[in-house]
């Protein structure tokens, strides 16, 4: 079984504060994450695309950082120089930086930072102009979440990457886009579906979870998700819609420990009767 890779998703839990973002990076490193992931958006492009959302108040006013959703998103958005600072800080403390890109302009900027992974969020996985740009201009792994996506559309996405000859760089994530996510909506067997249908065509399979706790993630790895991505925060009580759907440092540490233990357990016996069984066989076997 491949070693589990944990991606701590900082999302908007930094609350637009670079110092909090650095605290998240350090906490992710110190508690077992392999990567920490941020997000990049061209807010003006999204305002033009969805004016009926961005020009009106945030639907959850208590979690808003602005009078409109556009102001809220602008407040939380790091510019490319700040992303460079975060990338350098990741290198300094010894954790990998990666980023979700929500549009071509953001992809252009993040590609220049040369991360190992670029993530395509569920919201953008059918934006084939964006997918094409990333495939043509980025040499690293392309991770892609499948929330809010029909089975037929997954076929289209995989075919697109095959046609681009980038399927060997593609990691597909089982995902349900709800925050926080109820257990009955986790649908972990989607991992088995992805594994059965696409594992011979793509690089790997992941699971992106927005549930509470860490039991689901352990099951996800056991089912074949080599990448486990979880929203990550310093404190669930902080302001923001993603905080309650995130794990805290202590949970991340426990998740790392448990995934590594499961990794050791997921093997076949190397012979019919193991050496550790021999004395008990002599004593107990009929």
C-alpha positions in Angstrom: 0.0 0.0 0.0 1.3 3.4 -1.0 2.3 5.7 1.9 -0.6 8.1 2.7 -0.1 11.7 1.8 -1.9 14.3 3.9 -2.7 17.7 2.5 -3.8 20.3 5.0 -6.1 22.7 3.2 -5.7 26.2 4.7 -8.6 27.4 2.4 -9.8 30.7 4.0 -9.0 29.8 7.6 -6.1 32.3 7.6 -8.8 35.0 7.6 -6.7 37.1 5.1 -3.9 37.4 7.6 -0.4 36.4 6.4 0.8 35.8 10.0 -2.1 33.4 10.7 -1.3 31.7 7.3 2.3 31.1 8.5 1.0 29.8 11.8 -1.1 27.3 9.8 1.9 26.3 7.8 4.0 25.6 10.9 1.2 23.8 12.6 0.6 21.6 9.6 4.3 20.8 9.4 4.6 20.0 13.1 1.6 17.8 13.2 2.3 15.5 10.2 1.0 17.0 7.0 3.0 16.5 3.8 1.6 19.5 2.0 -0.3 22.7 2.9 -2.7 24.1 0.3 -3.8 27.6 -0.3 -6.2 29.1 -2.9 -5.9 31.7 -5.7 -8.7 33.5 -7.4 -9.0 36.4 -9.8 -11.8 38.1 -7.9 -12.7 40.5 -10.8 -13.2 37.6 -13.2 -15.5 35.9 -10.7 -17.5 39.1 -10.2 -18.1 39.3 -13.9 -19.1 35.6 -14.1 -21.4 35.5 -11.1 -22.6 39.1 -10.4 -25.8 37.8 -8.8 -23.6 36.2 -6.1 -20.6 38.6 -5.7 -22.5 41.9 -5.7 -24.7 40.9 -2.9 -24.1 40.2 0.9 -22.5 36.9 2.0 -25.3 34.4 2.8 -23.8 33.8 6.2 -23.4 37.4 7.5 -21.7 36.3 10.7 -18.8 34.8 8.7 -18.4 37.6 6.2 -15.3 39.8 6.0 -17.1 42.4 3.8 -20.5 44.0 3.1 -20.7 42.1 -0.2 -19.5 38.6 -1.2 -17.0 40.4 -3.5 -15.6 42.4 -0.7 -15.5 39.3 1.5 -13.5 37.4 -1.1 -11.1 40.3 -1.8 -10.4 40.5 2.0 -9.4 36.9 2.1 -7.4 36.8 -1.1 -3.6 36.8 -1.0 -1.8 38.5 -3.9 1.0 36.6 -5.8 3.7 38.3 -3.7 2.1 37.0 -0.5 1.9 33.5 -2.1 5.6 33.7 -2.9 6.2 34.5 0.8 4.1 31.6 1.9 5.9 29.3 -0.6 9.3 30.4 0.8 8.1 30.0 4.4 7.0 26.4 3.5 10.5 25.7 2.2 12.0 27.2 5.3 10.1 25.0 7.7 10.1 21.9 5.5 6.6 21.3 4.2 5.4 21.4 0.6 3.3 24.3 -0.7 0.5 23.8 -3.2 -2.5 25.7 -4.3 -5.9 25.5 -5.8 -6.4 27.7 -8.9 -9.9 29.0 -9.8 -9.2 30.7 -13.1 -6.5 31.0 -15.8 -5.0 34.3 -14.4 -4.5 32.6 -11.0 -3.0 29.5 -12.7 -0.5 31.7 -14.6 0.7 33.2 -11.3 0.9 30.0 -9.3 2.6 28.1 -12.0 5.5 30.6 -11.8 6.0 29.4 -8.2 6.7 25.9 -9.5 4.8 23.9 -6.9 4.8 20.1 -7.1 0.9 20.1 -7.1 -1.7 22.4 -8.6 -5.3 21.6 -7.6 -8.4 22.1 -9.7 -11.3 22.6 -7.3 -14.7 21.0 -7.8 -16.1 24.3 -8.9 -13.8 24.5 -11.9 -13.4 20.9 -13.0 -15.5 21.4 -16.1 -13.7 24.6 -17.1 -11.8 23.0 -20.0 -10.1 26.2 -20.9 -8.5 26.3 -17.4 -7.7 22.5 -17.6 -6.0 23.0 -21.0 -3.9 25.9 -19.8 -2.7 23.9 -16.7 -2.0 20.8 -18.8 0.0 22.8 -21.3 2.0 25.0 -18.9 2.5 23.0 -15.7 4.7 19.9 -15.5 3.7 18.8 -12.0 0.9 16.7 -10.7 -2.6 18.0 -11.4 -5.1 17.1 -8.7 -8.8 17.5 -9.3 -11.8 17.3 -7.0 -15.1 15.7 -8.2 -17.7 17.4 -6.0 -20.9 18.6 -7.8 -19.9 16.4 -10.8 -21.9 13.8 -12.8 -20.4 10.4 -13.6 -20.6 11.2 -17.4 -18.6 14.4 -16.7 -15.9 12.5 -14.9 -15.5 10.4 -18.1 -15.2 13.6 -20.1 -12.5 14.9 -17.7 -10.5 11.7 -17.8 -10.7 11.6 -21.6 -9.6 15.2 -21.8 -6.4 14.4 -19.8 -5.8 11.3 -21.9 -6.1 13.3 -25.1 -3.7 15.8 -23.6 -1.3 13.0 -22.7 -1.4 14.3 -19.1 -3.5 11.4 -17.5 -0.3 10.1 -15.8 -0.2 13.3 -13.9 -3.8 13.3 -12.9 -5.1 12.6 -9.3 -8.9 12.4 -8.9 -10.5 13.1 -5.6 -13.8 11.7 -4.3 -15.6 14.7 -2.8 -18.9 16.0 -1.7 -19.2 19.8 -1.7 -20.9 20.5 1.6 -19.4 22.4 4.6 -19.5 20.8 7.1 -20.4 17.4 5.6 -22.9 15.0 7.2 -22.0 11.4 7.5 -24.8 10.2 5.3 -23.5 12.4 2.5 -19.8 11.3 2.7 -20.4 8.5 0.1 -17.0 6.8 0.6 -17.7 4.1 -1.9 -17.1 6.7 -4.6 -13.5 6.0 -3.9 -14.0 2.4 -4.9 -15.8 3.5 -8.0 -12.9 5.7 -9.1 -10.4 3.0 -8.3 -12.2 0.4 -10.3 -12.9 2.6 -13.3 -9.8 4.8 -13.6 -6.9 3.5 -11.5 -5.2 2.1 -14.6 -5.6 5.4 -16.5 -4.5 8.0 -14.0 -1.7 8.6 -11.5 -3.6 8.1 -8.2 -6.8 8.7 -6.3 -7.5 11.0 -3.4 -10.2 11.9 -0.9 -11.2 15.5 -0.1 -13.2 15.6 3.1 -15.3 18.3 4.7 -16.7 16.2 7.5 -15.9 16.4 11.2 -13.5 14.1 12.9 -10.9 11.8 11.3 -12.5 8.3 11.2 -13.8 8.8 7.7 -10.3 9.7 6.4 -8.8 6.4 7.7 -11.6 4.5 6.0 -10.9 6.5 2.8 -7.3 5.5 2.8 -8.2 1.9 3.4 -10.5 2.0 0.3 -7.6 3.2 -1.8 -7.3 7.0 -1.5 -3.6 7.7 -1.3 -4.0 11.4 -0.9 -6.1 12.6 2.1 -7.0 16.3 1.9 -8.6 18.0 5.0 -9.5 21.5 5.7 -7.2 22.7 8.5 -7.5 25.4 11.1 -5.9 26.5 14.4 -9.3 26.7 16.1 -12.8 25.7 15.0 -14.3 28.7 16.8 -12.6 31.2 14.6 -14.6 33.3 12.1 -15.3 31.8 8.7 -17.5 29.2 6.9 -14.8 26.6 6.6 -13.7 26.6 10.3 -16.3 24.1 11.5 -15.5 21.7 8.6 -11.8 21.7 9.5 -9.5 19.6 11.7 -7.3 21.2 14.3 -3.6 20.5 15.0 -4.3 17.7 17.5 -6.6 15.9 15.1 -4.1 16.3 12.3 -1.4 14.7 14.5 -3.8 11.8 15.4 -4.7 11.4 11.7 -1.0 11.1 10.7 -0.4 8.5 13.4 -3.5 6.5 12.5 -2.9 6.6 8.7 0.7 5.4 9.2 -0.5 2.6 11.4 -3.0 1.5 8.9 -0.4 1.7 6.2 1.7 -0.9 8.1 -1.4 -3.1 8.6 -2.6 -3.1 4.9 -0.5 -6.1 3.8 -0.8 -9.8 3.0 0.9 -12.4 5.1 4.3 -13.1 3.7 3.8 -16.8 4.4 0.9 -19.0 5.5 2.1 -19.1 9.2 4.1 -16.1 10.4 7.0 -16.5 12.7 5.1 -14.6 15.4 2.5 -17.4 15.3 4.8 -20.4 15.6 4.9 -20.6 19.4 1.2 -20.1 19.7 0.6 -22.8 17.0 2.5 -25.3 19.1 0.6 -24.4 22.2 -2.9 -23.7 20.8 -3.5 -25.5 17.5 -5.7 -28.7 17.7 
